[in-house]
Amino acid sequence: MKKVLYVPLDDRPVNLDDVIVQGRAAGIHVIVPQAGDVENRLDTKADAEGNTLVNTYEPVFGNKQNIRQFILDHISSVDGFIISTDMLAYGGLIGSRRFRTSGGGAYPDYDPDTTQLLNVIREIKKTCPHKPVYVLDTIMRLATTVFVEGLTQSAYDEARAFAQQPRAAASDFEAILEGYDITPDGTHFGTPVHFDKEQYYNARRHKFKSNYYILDQLVRKGAIDFLAVGVDDSYTQGVQANEIAFLEAYVNANLGGCGGQNPDRVVILPDADGLGHSLMGRMASHLHRCGFKPRYAVEYFGPDGSTIVNPYEYMSVHDNIRHHVDMIGGRFVASGPCDVKIVAVTSADQAAAAVTHLEDNDKRHVPTVVIDFVGGGASDERVTQALLGSYSTGGLLGYSGWNTAGNKIGLSLGMAQSRYVFLATEKRPPSLDAAVNAHGSLLFKRFLKDYFYKKITIAEVRTYSRAHALYTNVPYADQNMLLFNSPEDYQAVTQLLRDRMQANTSTLSEKNAFLAGKSRSIRQMKPFGWSYSTYASAKLDYDNPDFIWKRAFEITLVPSVTLKHC
């Protein structure tokens, strides 16, 4: 079994647990740091006066030096590397956008501590020049992180609106760093009420210097084989626009790019939490099929993706799909034969037609991915029920309805790419059996989380938490339930979660999509035909679901699905 070292963006399940299972579904053993070294948490302590919250503090970030040593310790023992620079250099995604009193010194020697951490990537290539090194980086998002180092919901809301305002155009690196506060007419922005804009700008300056350093000093000089840059929480205009344009221009001028992208070296797009999945897909393609690029085509059921721009993104859904296909190591085709079909549902009215198309693909042995763009941050009810009514859904190579359009695309296409290349190459029965169970478990989880939790159960959690808030000046107690609810209420809402998810697991396992003895998943793809495994059982340990970040938005959820070879 191939081994891949993986340093995640943070320890939320979408960035850690799910990528490990995705690797297992593709016959890859994913080696990750110790749990405590990648742990990220919102503020863990609070001060209050009666029923009024005064302050929150003491968040948790990853251990950067331990991450660096982890990489050095495993250089010789793994077959490839997927590394988050946010975790390596900042201790995780929330650490990469911490407010700062200084934006660092002059580039490229802007921060020796940060560059010393990033330069461990050079050591990989120096020691093992033929091993693939893939890196995921992010352009800092618009908003602050709520309830990290005392930043409030009001600060988050104000910062995001503030950062969306257009800035004066600038293409020179130093001009961008100095122009964050300059409006298009040359004046300065006013003073925010709830956050310090200079500390916010310093955070951007430091992160943007790191973005540039990774491209200029690591990718250009051959230390990184492929870089995935995600623009986290973006907009069609605003404080990120000059940063994005600068990096795209650099890719064109120095890295052989066109339109700001080079599918063989760098792709920049709206996403963050889907990057780990995407790069695992690319890694599987490299390790199993020497970089073979499957052809992907998309069909929309509803409005064409070229007409849709997600509220948290700056490019259309269609362009985002095309660039994600490049990122995972595939090849997008607008017409003609394809190896994998993307069914993109953009209207609930077209759900039945999408399922009919999926079933037809199943009959014709066309591997298929479904992405639900209807439901916003969660799966849409009509789309989900249509999918769960079909036996063919259990055979999908990838699916997601979770969070932003970019997240959905990255999760589903990453799943599909890694699974596809494994199915087409693996021949050993024990490996095929273990992998199909892992894939079935991950696909089952996507529906269990994206619909049954994010669409249904989360509403109960939020209602209970907010109704039992300790403080009158906290509008959304569910954003940090450990601090904003009593220990007794936190225990009650955890029990509510576990009871509901047990019931949801039972309900989902009885749907046609995962029905024991009826629904099936692809076990192996051979030139002369496919073999299948049928779903046999699904279970979820009662105490497994938990609020890993102590907020309602994300939960640990590790269902175990077993399939039997037909």
C-alpha positions as CSV (number, residue, x, y, z in Angstrom):
1,M,0.0,0.0,0.0
2,K,1.3,3.4,-0.9
3,K,1.9,5.9,1.9
4,V,1.3,9.6,1.7
5,L,2.2,12.2,4.3
6,Y,-0.6,14.6,4.8
7,V,-0.5,17.9,6.8
8,P,-4.1,19.1,7.0
9,L,-5.4,22.7,6.9
10,D,-6.8,22.0,10.4
11,D,-8.4,19.2,12.4
12,R,-12.0,19.7,11.3
13,P,-13.3,16.4,9.9
14,V,-13.6,17.7,6.3
15,N,-9.9,18.5,6.3
16,L,-8.6,15.5,8.3
17,D,-10.9,12.5,8.9
18,D,-12.5,12.5,5.5
19,V,-9.3,12.8,3.6
20,I,-7.9,9.8,5.5
21,V,-10.9,7.7,4.5
22,Q,-10.7,9.0,0.9
23,G,-7.1,7.8,0.8
24,R,-8.1,4.4,2.2
25,A,-10.8,4.1,-0.6
26,A,-8.0,4.5,-3.1
27,G,-5.6,2.1,-1.5
28,I,-3.5,4.8,0.2
29,H,-2.3,4.8,3.8
30,V,-2.4,8.5,4.9
31,I,0.2,9.4,7.5
32,V,-0.8,12.4,9.6
33,P,0.7,14.3,12.6
34,Q,-0.2,13.7,16.2
35,A,-3.7,14.9,16.9
36,G,-2.5,17.5,19.4
37,D,-0.1,19.0,16.8
38,V,-2.9,19.9,14.4
39,E,-5.5,20.8,16.9
40,N,-7.3,24.1,16.3
41,R,-10.0,25.5,18.6
42,L,-11.9,28.7,19.0
43,D,-11.5,30.7,22.2
44,T,-11.7,28.3,25.2
45,K,-12.2,30.8,28.0
46,A,-14.6,33.7,28.7
47,D,-15.1,36.5,31.1
48,A,-18.6,37.7,32.0
49,E,-20.4,40.1,34.3
50,G,-23.7,38.4,35.2
51,N,-25.5,37.5,32.0
52,T,-23.3,39.8,29.9
53,L,-20.3,38.4,28.0
54,V,-17.2,40.6,28.4
55,N,-14.5,38.8,26.5
56,T,-13.3,35.5,25.1
57,Y,-9.7,34.3,24.8
58,E,-7.2,31.4,24.6
59,P,-7.8,29.7,21.3
60,V,-5.7,26.7,20.2
61,F,-3.4,26.6,17.2
62,G,-1.3,23.8,15.7
63,N,2.3,23.2,16.9
64,K,4.3,24.5,13.9
65,Q,7.7,23.2,15.0
66,N,6.3,19.7,15.7
67,I,4.7,19.8,12.2
68,R,8.1,20.6,10.7
69,Q,9.8,17.8,12.6
70,F,7.0,15.4,11.6
71,I,7.8,16.1,7.9
72,L,11.5,15.6,8.4
73,D,11.0,12.4,10.3
74,H,9.0,10.8,7.5
75,I,10.8,12.1,4.4
76,S,12.3,8.7,3.5
77,S,9.3,6.5,4.5
78,V,6.5,7.8,2.4
79,D,5.7,7.9,-1.3
80,G,4.4,11.4,-1.6
81,F,3.5,14.6,0.4
82,I,0.5,16.8,0.7
83,I,1.2,19.8,2.9
84,S,-0.9,22.7,4.1
85,T,1.3,25.8,4.4
86,D,-1.3,27.4,6.7
87,M,-0.7,24.6,9.2
88,L,3.0,24.4,8.7
89,A,3.6,28.2,8.9
90,Y,0.7,29.4,11.0
91,G,-0.7,26.5,13.0
92,G,-3.8,26.2,10.8
93,L,-6.3,28.2,8.9
94,I,-7.5,30.3,11.8
95,G,-3.9,30.9,12.8
96,S,-3.1,32.2,9.3
97,R,-5.5,35.1,9.7
98,R,-4.7,36.2,13.3
99,F,-4.6,39.9,13.7
100,R,-1.0,41.3,13.9
101,T,0.7,44.4,15.1
102,S,3.2,44.1,12.3
103,G,2.9,42.8,8.7
104,G,6.5,41.6,8.8
105,G,9.6,43.0,7.1
106,A,10.5,43.5,3.5
107,Y,10.0,40.6,1.1
108,P,11.6,38.0,0.8
109,D,13.1,38.2,4.3
110,Y,9.8,39.3,5.9
111,D,9.8,36.8,8.7
112,P,12.7,34.3,9.3
113,D,10.6,32.2,11.6
114,T,7.9,31.7,8.9
115,T,10.3,31.1,6.0
116,Q,12.3,28.7,8.1
117,L,9.2,26.6,8.5
118,L,8.2,26.9,4.8
119,N,11.7,25.9,3.7
120,V,11.3,22.4,5.1
121,I,9.6,21.8,1.8
122,R,13.0,22.4,0.1
123,E,14.4,19.7,2.3
124,I,11.9,17.2,0.9
125,K,13.0,17.8,-2.6
126,K,16.6,17.9,-1.8
127,T,16.4,14.5,0.0
128,C,13.9,12.8,-2.3
129,P,13.8,14.7,-5.6
130,H,11.5,12.2,-7.3
131,K,8.8,12.0,-4.7
132,P,5.7,14.2,-5.5
133,V,5.3,17.2,-3.3
134,Y,1.8,18.8,-3.4
135,V,1.0,21.9,-1.4
136,L,-2.2,23.7,-0.5
137,D,-2.2,27.4,0.4
138,T,-4.9,29.9,0.9
139,I,-5.4,33.6,0.2
140,M,-6.7,35.1,3.4
141,R,-10.5,35.4,3.5
142,L,-12.5,38.6,3.8
143,A,-13.8,38.2,7.4
144,T,-12.2,37.8,10.8
145,T,-12.6,34.5,12.7
146,V,-15.5,34.9,15.2
147,F,-14.7,34.2,18.8
148,V,-10.9,33.8,18.2
149,E,-8.8,36.1,20.4
150,G,-11.9,38.0,21.5
151,L,-13.3,38.9,18.0
152,T,-17.1,39.1,18.2
153,Q,-19.9,38.3,15.8
154,S,-20.2,42.1,15.2
155,A,-16.5,42.2,14.3
156,Y,-17.0,39.3,11.8
157,D,-20.0,41.0,10.2
158,E,-18.3,44.4,10.0
159,A,-15.0,43.0,8.7
160,R,-16.6,41.0,5.9
161,A,-18.7,44.0,4.7
162,F,-15.6,46.3,5.1
163,A,-13.4,43.9,3.1
164,Q,-15.9,43.6,0.2
165,Q,-15.6,47.2,-0.6
166,P,-13.5,47.9,-3.8
167,R,-9.9,49.0,-3.4
168,A,-7.9,51.1,-5.8
169,A,-6.4,48.9,-8.5
170,A,-2.7,48.0,-7.9
171,S,-0.5,45.5,-9.7
172,D,2.9,46.1,-8.0
173,F,3.6,43.9,-5.0
174,E,4.5,46.7,-2.6
175,A,1.7,48.9,-3.9
176,I,-0.8,46.1,-3.0
177,L,0.6,45.9,0.5
178,E,0.3,49.6,1.0
179,G,-3.0,50.0,-0.7
180,Y,-5.4,48.0,1.4
181,D,-7.0,51.1,2.8
182,I,-7.2,53.1,-0.4
183,T,-10.6,53.5,-2.1
184,P,-10.9,53.7,-5.9
185,D,-11.1,57.5,-5.7
186,G,-7.8,57.7,-3.7
187,T,-9.3,58.4,-0.3
188,H,-9.0,56.2,2.8
189,F,-11.7,54.1,4.5
190,G,-13.2,55.1,7.8
191,T,-12.4,53.5,11.1
192,P,-14.4,50.3,11.9
193,V,-16.3,50.1,15.2
194,H,-15.7,46.5,16.2
195,F,-12.2,45.6,14.9
196,D,-8.7,47.2,14.4
197,K,-8.3,47.7,10.6
198,E,-4.5,48.1,10.8
199,Q,-4.1,44.8,12.6
200,Y,-6.4,43.3,10.0
201,Y,-4.3,44.7,7.2
202,N,-1.1,43.5,8.9
203,A,-2.5,40.0,8.9
204,R,-3.2,40.3,5.2
205,R,0.3,41.7,4.5
206,H,2.0,38.8,6.3
207,K,-0.2,36.2,4.6
208,F,0.2,37.7,1.2
209,K,4.0,37.8,1.6
210,S,3.8,34.0,2.4
211,N,1.6,33.5,-0.7
212,Y,4.2,35.2,-2.8
213,Y,7.1,33.4,-1.1
214,I,5.6,30.0,-1.8
215,L,5.1,30.8,-5.5
216,D,8.4,32.7,-6.0
217,Q,10.8,30.8,-3.8
218,L,9.4,27.3,-3.7
219,V,7.2,26.6,-6.8
220,R,9.4,28.5,-9.3
221,K,12.6,26.9,-7.9
222,G,11.2,23.4,-8.2
223,A,10.6,22.5,-4.5
224,I,6.9,22.1,-5.1
225,D,5.5,19.9,-7.9
226,F,2.0,21.3,-7.7
227,L,0.4,24.1,-5.7
228,A,-3.3,24.4,-5.0
229,V,-4.2,28.0,-3.9
230,G,-7.7,28.4,-2.4
231,V,-9.3,31.8,-2.1
232,D,-11.2,31.4,1.2
233,D,-14.5,33.4,1.6
234,S,-14.1,35.6,-1.5
235,Y,-16.1,38.1,-3.5
236,T,-16.2,39.5,-6.9
237,Q,-14.5,42.7,-5.7
238,G,-12.8,43.9,-2.5
239,V,-9.6,43.6,-0.6
240,Q,-8.6,40.2,-2.2
241,A,-8.9,41.4,-5.8
242,N,-5.4,42.8,-6.2
243,E,-3.9,39.8,-4.5
244,I,-5.6,37.4,-6.8
245,A,-4.7,39.3,-9.9
246,F,-1.0,39.6,-8.8
247,L,-0.7,35.9,-8.2
248,E,-2.4,35.0,-11.4
249,A,-0.1,37.4,-13.3
250,Y,2.9,35.8,-11.6
251,V,1.8,32.4,-12.7
252,N,1.4,33.6,-16.3
253,A,4.8,35.4,-16.4
254,N,7.0,33.0,-14.5
255,L,5.3,29.6,-14.3
256,G,4.1,29.0,-17.8
257,G,0.5,29.8,-17.0
258,C,-2.4,31.0,-19.1
259,G,-5.3,32.9,-17.6
260,G,-3.6,32.7,-14.2
261,Q,-3.6,28.9,-14.2
262,N,-1.1,26.2,-15.1
263,P,-2.8,22.7,-14.7
264,D,0.6,21.1,-14.3
265,R,2.0,23.5,-11.7
266,V,-0.5,25.9,-10.0
267,V,-4.3,26.3,-9.9
268,I,-5.9,29.2,-8.1
269,L,-9.7,29.1,-7.3
270,P,-12.4,29.7,-4.7
271,D,-12.2,26.9,-2.1
272,A,-10.3,26.0,1.1
273,D,-11.9,23.0,2.8
274,G,-12.0,21.0,-0.4
275,L,-8.3,21.3,-1.2
276,G,-7.2,18.3,0.8
277,H,-9.6,16.1,-1.2
278,S,-8.5,17.6,-4.5
279,L,-4.9,17.0,-3.9
280,M,-5.5,13.4,-2.6
281,G,-7.2,12.8,-5.9
282,R,-4.2,14.2,-7.8
283,M,-1.8,12.1,-5.7
284,A,-3.8,8.9,-6.3
285,S,-3.6,9.6,-10.0
286,H,0.2,10.1,-9.8
287,L,0.8,7.0,-7.7
288,H,-1.6,4.6,-9.4
289,R,-1.6,5.7,-13.0
290,C,1.6,7.8,-13.4
291,G,-0.4,11.0,-13.8
292,F,-3.0,9.7,-16.3
293,K,-5.6,12.4,-16.7
294,P,-9.2,11.1,-16.9
295,R,-11.6,13.1,-19.0
296,Y,-14.4,14.9,-17.1
297,A,-17.6,16.3,-18.6
298,V,-20.4,18.2,-16.9
299,E,-24.1,18.3,-17.5
300,Y,-26.3,20.9,-15.7
301,F,-29.8,20.1,-14.5
302,G,-31.0,23.6,-14.0
303,P,-29.3,26.9,-14.9
304,D,-25.9,26.5,-16.6
305,G,-23.0,26.9,-14.2
306,S,-21.6,29.8,-16.2
307,T,-24.5,31.9,-15.0
308,I,-24.1,31.2,-11.3
309,V,-21.6,32.9,-9.0
310,N,-21.8,31.7,-5.4
311,P,-22.1,34.5,-2.7
312,Y,-18.8,33.5,-1.2
313,E,-16.8,33.2,-4.5
314,Y,-15.5,35.3,-7.3
315,M,-15.8,33.0,-10.3
316,S,-18.7,31.1,-11.9
317,V,-19.6,27.6,-10.9
318,H,-18.6,26.4,-14.3
319,D,-15.2,27.9,-14.2
320,N,-14.7,26.6,-10.7
321,I,-15.6,23.1,-11.9
322,R,-13.1,23.4,-14.9
323,H,-10.3,24.5,-12.6
324,H,-11.0,21.9,-10.0
325,V,-10.8,19.2,-12.7
326,D,-7.3,20.6,-13.5
327,M,-6.5,20.6,-9.8
328,I,-7.4,17.0,-9.2
329,G,-5.3,15.9,-12.2
330,G,-8.1,15.4,-14.7
331,R,-8.9,16.9,-18.1
332,F,-12.1,18.8,-18.7
333,V,-13.8,18.2,-22.0
334,A,-16.7,20.3,-23.3
335,S,-17.9,17.6,-25.7
336,G,-17.1,14.1,-26.9
337,P,-16.3,11.0,-24.9
338,C,-15.5,11.3,-21.2
339,D,-14.3,8.9,-18.5
340,V,-16.3,10.5,-15.6
341,K,-19.5,12.4,-15.8
342,I,-20.3,15.3,-13.5
343,V,-24.1,15.7,-12.8
344,A,-24.5,19.2,-11.5
345,V,-27.9,19.9,-10.0
346,T,-28.6,23.6,-10.0
347,S,-32.4,23.5,-9.7
348,A,-34.6,21.3,-7.5
349,D,-37.1,21.1,-10.3
350,Q,-34.6,19.1,-12.3
351,A,-33.8,16.6,-9.5
352,A,-35.8,13.7,-11.1
353,A,-34.2,14.3,-14.5
354,A,-30.7,14.3,-12.9
355,V,-31.5,10.9,-11.2
356,T,-32.8,9.5,-14.5
357,H,-29.5,10.5,-16.1
358,L,-27.5,9.0,-13.2
359,E,-29.4,5.7,-13.6
360,D,-28.7,5.7,-17.4
361,N,-25.0,6.3,-16.7
362,D,-25.1,3.4,-14.3
363,K,-26.5,1.1,-17.0
364,R,-24.0,2.2,-19.5
365,H,-21.0,1.9,-17.1
366,V,-20.3,5.6,-17.0
367,P,-18.7,6.6,-13.7
368,T,-20.6,9.5,-12.2
369,V,-20.3,12.3,-9.7
370,V,-23.2,14.3,-8.3
371,I,-22.9,17.8,-6.9
372,D,-25.9,19.5,-5.3
373,F,-25.7,23.2,-5.9
374,V,-29.3,23.9,-4.9
375,G,-29.1,23.8,-1.2
376,G,-26.6,26.5,-0.4
377,G,-24.6,25.3,2.6
378,A,-26.4,22.0,2.9
379,S,-28.0,19.4,0.6
380,D,-31.4,20.4,-0.8
381,E,-34.3,18.2,0.4
382,R,-35.9,17.6,-3.0
383,V,-32.6,16.8,-4.6
384,T,-31.6,14.5,-1.7
385,Q,-34.8,12.6,-1.6
386,A,-34.6,12.0,-5.4
387,L,-31.1,10.7,-5.1
388,L,-31.8,8.5,-2.1
389,G,-34.7,6.9,-3.9
390,S,-32.4,5.4,-6.5
391,Y,-30.3,2.3,-6.2
392,S,-27.7,3.8,-8.6
393,T,-26.8,6.5,-6.0
394,G,-24.9,4.0,-3.9
395,G,-22.5,3.5,-6.9
396,L,-21.5,7.2,-7.2
397,L,-17.8,7.9,-7.3
398,G,-18.3,11.2,-5.5
399,Y,-21.0,13.4,-4.1
400,S,-21.3,16.5,-2.0
401,G,-23.9,19.1,-1.0
402,W,-21.7,20.7,1.8
403,N,-21.0,24.4,2.2
404,T,-19.8,26.7,-0.6
405,A,-19.8,25.8,-4.3
406,G,-16.0,25.4,-4.3
407,N,-16.1,23.1,-1.2
408,K,-18.7,20.9,-2.9
409,I,-16.7,20.7,-6.1
410,G,-13.4,19.9,-4.3
411,L,-14.9,17.2,-2.1
412,S,-16.9,15.4,-4.7
413,L,-14.3,15.6,-7.5
414,G,-11.4,14.7,-5.2
415,M,-13.4,11.6,-4.1
416,A,-14.1,10.7,-7.7
417,Q,-10.6,11.1,-9.0
418,S,-8.9,9.0,-6.3
419,R,-11.5,6.3,-6.5
420,Y,-11.5,6.1,-10.3
421,V,-7.8,5.6,-10.7
422,F,-7.8,2.9,-8.0
423,L,-10.7,1.0,-9.5
424,A,-9.0,1.0,-12.9
425,T,-5.7,-0.4,-11.6
426,E,-6.1,-2.5,-8.4
427,K,-6.4,-6.3,-8.8
428,R,-5.8,-7.7,-5.3
429,P,-9.0,-8.9,-3.6
430,P,-8.2,-7.9,0.0
431,S,-7.3,-4.4,-1.2
432,L,-10.4,-4.1,-3.3
433,D,-12.6,-5.2,-0.3
434,A,-11.0,-2.8,2.2
435,A,-11.3,0.1,-0.3
436,V,-14.9,-0.4,-1.3
437,N,-15.9,-0.4,2.4
438,A,-14.0,2.9,2.9
439,H,-15.6,4.4,-0.2
440,G,-19.1,3.3,0.9
441,S,-18.5,4.7,4.3
442,L,-17.4,8.1,3.0
443,L,-20.3,8.3,0.5
444,F,-22.8,7.3,3.2
445,K,-21.3,10.0,5.5
446,R,-21.7,12.7,2.8
447,F,-25.5,12.1,2.8
448,L,-25.6,11.6,6.6
449,K,-23.8,14.9,7.2
450,D,-24.7,17.1,4.2
451,Y,-28.4,16.4,4.5
452,F,-29.4,14.7,7.7
453,Y,-27.2,16.8,9.9
454,K,-26.7,20.1,8.1
455,K,-30.3,20.3,6.8
456,I,-32.2,18.8,9.6
457,T,-30.5,18.1,12.9
458,I,-28.4,21.2,13.1
459,A,-31.6,23.3,13.3
460,E,-32.6,21.5,16.5
461,V,-29.1,22.0,17.9
462,R,-29.1,25.7,17.2
463,T,-32.6,26.2,18.5
464,Y,-31.8,24.4,21.8
465,S,-28.4,26.2,22.2
466,R,-29.7,29.6,21.5
467,A,-32.7,29.1,23.8
468,H,-30.4,28.2,26.6
469,A,-27.7,30.9,26.1
470,L,-26.0,32.1,29.2
471,Y,-25.5,35.7,27.9
472,T,-28.0,38.2,26.6
473,N,-25.4,39.9,24.2
474,V,-24.5,36.7,22.3
475,P,-26.9,36.2,19.4
476,Y,-25.7,32.8,18.3
477,A,-24.8,30.7,21.3
478,D,-24.3,27.7,19.0
479,Q,-21.0,29.2,17.7
480,N,-19.2,28.3,20.9
481,M,-21.5,26.1,23.0
482,L,-18.8,25.2,25.5
483,L,-18.6,28.8,26.6
484,F,-22.1,30.1,25.9
485,N,-24.2,27.3,27.3
486,S,-24.0,25.7,30.8
487,P,-22.2,22.3,31.2
488,E,-25.6,20.7,31.7
489,D,-27.0,22.2,28.5
490,Y,-23.9,21.3,26.6
491,Q,-24.4,17.7,27.7
492,A,-28.0,17.9,26.8
493,V,-27.4,19.2,23.3
494,T,-24.7,16.6,22.8
495,Q,-27.1,13.8,23.7
496,L,-29.7,15.3,21.4
497,L,-27.1,15.2,18.6
498,R,-26.2,11.5,19.3
499,D,-29.8,10.4,19.5
500,R,-30.8,12.1,16.3
501,M,-27.7,10.8,14.4
502,Q,-28.5,7.2,15.5
503,A,-32.0,7.6,14.1
504,N,-30.7,9.3,11.0
505,T,-28.2,6.5,10.3
506,S,-31.0,4.0,10.5
507,T,-33.2,6.0,8.2
508,L,-30.4,6.5,5.7
509,S,-29.5,2.8,5.6
510,E,-33.1,2.0,4.7
511,K,-33.1,4.2,1.7
512,N,-32.7,2.6,-1.8
513,A,-29.4,4.3,-2.2
514,F,-27.8,2.2,0.6
515,L,-30.4,-0.6,1.0
516,A,-28.8,-3.8,2.0
517,G,-28.7,-6.5,-0.7
518,K,-30.1,-4.1,-3.3
519,S,-27.8,-1.1,-3.8
520,R,-24.3,-1.6,-4.9
521,S,-20.9,0.1,-5.3
522,I,-18.3,-0.4,-8.0
523,R,-15.6,-2.8,-6.7
524,Q,-13.4,-3.0,-9.7
525,M,-13.3,-1.7,-13.3
526,K,-11.9,-4.1,-15.8
527,P,-11.5,-3.7,-19.6
528,F,-14.1,-6.5,-20.1
529,G,-16.5,-5.4,-17.4
530,W,-17.1,-4.2,-13.9
531,S,-17.5,-6.1,-10.6
532,Y,-19.6,-4.8,-7.7
533,S,-20.1,-5.1,-4.0
534,T,-23.6,-4.7,-2.4
535,Y,-24.3,-2.7,0.7
536,A,-24.7,-5.0,3.7
537,S,-24.8,-2.8,6.8
538,A,-24.2,0.6,8.2
539,K,-23.6,1.6,11.8
540,L,-22.5,4.7,13.8
541,D,-21.1,4.4,17.3
542,Y,-23.4,6.2,19.7
543,D,-20.6,8.4,21.2
544,N,-18.9,9.1,17.9
545,P,-20.9,12.3,16.9
546,D,-19.4,15.2,18.8
547,F,-19.0,19.0,18.4
548,I,-15.2,18.9,17.7
549,W,-14.9,22.7,17.7
550,K,-17.7,23.1,20.3
551,R,-19.9,24.8,17.8
552,A,-22.9,23.5,15.8
553,F,-21.3,24.1,12.4
554,E,-19.2,20.9,12.3
555,I,-19.3,17.6,14.0
556,T,-17.2,14.4,14.1
557,L,-19.1,11.7,12.2
558,V,-17.5,8.4,11.3
559,P,-20.1,5.9,10.1
560,S,-18.9,2.4,9.2
561,V,-20.4,0.8,6.1
562,T,-19.8,-2.8,5.1
563,L,-20.3,-4.2,1.6
564,K,-20.2,-7.7,0.2
565,H,-18.6,-8.9,-3.0
566,C,-21.3,-9.9,-5.5
